[in-house]
Amino acid sequence: MNKSELISAMAEKSGLTKADSKKALEAMMMTIADALKAGDRVSLVGFGTFCVSERAERTGINPSTKERITIPAKKVAKFKPGMELAESVE
């Protein structure tokens, strides 16, 4: 399912227009992104938790030259599904 299909499904289930569903989805995504940028966790009970994790610097190998390279540390977004979501997928 892509973004436009998700918007259509949201509009159908909620009774909102597609334009309103698009605004709601984009607002939710921006709000989650802003919270993660600020270092906060976002927990949606039953759905899951979004958080930021830090990856340490590590050594890797360039596959084309076989040369050792240093991969810098970075922050990554993670999602852990909630119990209800995990059970509904099974």
C-alpha positions in Angstrom: 0.0 0.0 0.0 1.4 3.4 -1.0 0.6 6.8 0.5 -2.3 7.6 -1.9 -3.9 4.1 -1.2 -3.6 4.7 2.5 -5.3 8.1 2.2 -8.1 6.6 0.2 -8.5 3.8 2.8 -8.5 6.3 5.7 -11.1 8.4 3.9 -13.3 5.4 3.4 -13.1 4.2 7.0 -13.4 7.6 8.7 -16.0 9.2 6.5 -13.6 12.2 5.8 -12.8 13.5 2.4 -9.6 12.4 0.8 -8.2 16.0 1.2 -9.0 15.9 4.9 -7.5 12.4 5.3 -4.3 13.6 3.5 -4.0 16.6 5.8 -4.5 14.3 8.9 -1.9 11.8 7.7 0.7 14.5 6.8 0.1 16.2 10.2 0.6 12.9 12.0 3.8 12.2 10.1 5.2 15.7 10.7 4.3 15.6 14.4 6.0 12.2 14.8 9.1 13.4 12.9 9.3 16.6 15.0 9.0 14.6 18.2 11.8 12.3 17.1 14.0 15.2 16.1 13.5 16.6 19.6 14.7 13.3 21.1 11.2 12.2 22.3 9.5 8.8 22.0 6.1 8.5 20.5 3.9 5.8 21.9 0.6 4.9 20.4 -1.0 2.3 22.7 -1.9 -0.8 20.8 -0.1 0.3 17.6 3.5 0.8 18.6 6.4 3.0 19.6 8.6 5.3 17.5 12.0 6.2 19.0 15.5 7.3 18.0 18.5 5.0 18.5 22.1 5.8 18.0 24.4 3.5 16.0 28.0 3.5 17.0 30.9 4.2 14.6 32.1 1.0 13.1 34.5 -0.4 10.5 33.3 -1.7 7.2 34.7 -2.9 3.9 34.2 -1.1 0.6 33.0 -4.0 -1.6 34.5 -2.7 -4.8 38.0 -1.9 -3.5 38.1 -4.3 -0.5 39.5 -1.3 1.4 38.6 -0.8 5.1 36.5 2.3 5.8 35.1 3.9 8.9 31.3 4.2 8.9 30.4 7.2 11.1 28.0 7.1 14.0 24.4 8.2 13.3 21.0 8.4 14.7 18.2 6.2 13.2 14.4 6.1 13.7 13.1 2.8 15.0 9.5 1.4 15.3 8.5 -1.4 17.7 5.0 -2.7 17.0 2.5 -2.9 19.9 1.0 -6.2 21.0 -2.4 -5.5 19.4 -0.8 -4.7 16.0 1.5 -7.7 16.2 -1.3 -10.0 17.1 -3.5 -8.7 14.3 -0.8 -9.5 11.7 -0.4 -13.1 12.8 
